[in-house]
Amino acid sequence: MFDPTELQYLNPNIDRRIAIVTGGNSGIGFYTALHLYLHGYIVYIAGRNKTRVTKAIVEMKEVANVKTLQYSPDQVTERYNGELFFLEIDLLDLNSVIRAAEIFKSLESSLHILVNNAGVMALPFSLTKDGFEIQLQTNYISPFLFTTRLLPLLEKTAATPNKIAGSTEPIQPRIVYVSSIGHHFAFRYFNMNSHFQYYPNIMFTWFRYGIAKTAAIHFMKMLALRNPKILCLSVHPGFVMNTNLFAYWTRLPIIGILFWCLFQIFGYIFGVSNEEGAMASLKCCLDPSLNVEQDNGKYFATGGVEASPSRVARNMDYAARTWIWTLKELGNREISI
């Protein structure tokens, strides 16, 4: 299991590094944001509910205080906490996504790490106000739009001098997309226009989920080709069973109790904690051994172990089609990239 405490800590007074974590107020995102904060990063937690994010920030600082009490005297003088801020964004509203990117660019002149962590899973079929299937927009379209609107800032950051003492390496900003093993549900003839709006929804919802997660892996691979100075990676955090992703299933009348029991049993046997699940993201965010020359576009699994996504997800012909389809669909909504 990857251990972020073994990596270098930054002094934000000397080297101010900025990160954004979408959905950083709970689950895997909470621990991703927490450890970046502990490593000296200024972290913007992007979410739609200010009250929840503010509460999470308070909790994060409390957890950080407990962890810092465990530092040795030498570590106390070498480790610095960063800062935590709220950034409003609603992934179900593309105008909100654009607005969040513009607000961030007005606040900061650089961006070192972008973690597209927020997502939904296996929801009933519905369309957002922008006309996209709800899982597709939340898990792919909105992260695509948010990331591309922030690319100029990431590219600008890549051109700035590295302030880490003794380092001659250029800064390599990182984009990390939190995917899922569920992307394997998109198989064989991949088609972005497939809604799988069939009965029973309880089964076909997983195919819609797989398409969204596969499309995002395609996005990371295309970005890696188009932006060689930015490290673009996808991760599967592991079977994290105690997240809000399962709220819909466990709240169903009567059958929800059965799903709750199944998730508990499965999680006990195969699952990892939220903090363990965050390790794959943190490796991609912080590990200095990763670089654009050797690792761009790669996929990492539980604990930060390099792995291979599905055949469809690593198919660059499909990836190019996904890119073109996305530009066309956004263009139809008068959103230019």
C-alpha angles and dihedrals in degrees: 000000000000113000114206092191089074092064129088118279120220131226104224090201089065104026112026107198123183130210135179121204116186113212089013095148096081146018119359091350091059093059093041090056092042095055093044088052090049089052092057101264125144099233126199110200107208117207142131099240114067093189093056094045092047090051090049091051091054091049091047092055090049092052090046091053090054092049094048090054086065093057120112118240090261092049091051090060094044103043126073130183118228128212135277127217139172121240116188116227134151112198090198090065118058092197088058089051092052091045092051091053092049093048091050092050089052090053102042136035095202141035123197104172132025116185114190094200106142117099149139130229139211099346126165115269114278139140126237123229086265092058099251126124106265098242093044093053097043097043100035122000096053095044088048092052095042092049096047091049089054096044095095089057092047091049091049090051090052088059096053124097119264109245097192107119113258094005120132094174118108119243111267109197114212135220114195123188118197104220130168141231081246088081085084088075086077102076143151111000103029113203125171090203093061110111097173089213094169139125127293093042090188088073104034094049087075091059091054089049091050092052092052094049093044091050090055092052087051088052093054091050093049092047089051089057096043098041108039094173094059121073109228119190141167126211139195104207096199132250100323101177102175099068132110089255091089096049094104093053097045093048095056113118113267095333089062090074090056092050091048090054093046092049091049093051094044091047092050092053103035107009135109129205123259090255092049089048090054092059094082090054092045093051089054091046101045114017106113091200090071115087141167094248096061108015111035113134095012128145125226130196137202114334093010097290115155111245142162124255123220123298090253093049093052094045105112093197089060089044092056091048090050091052093050092045091052094050090049094049093048090046089054086058091049093252113134126200 
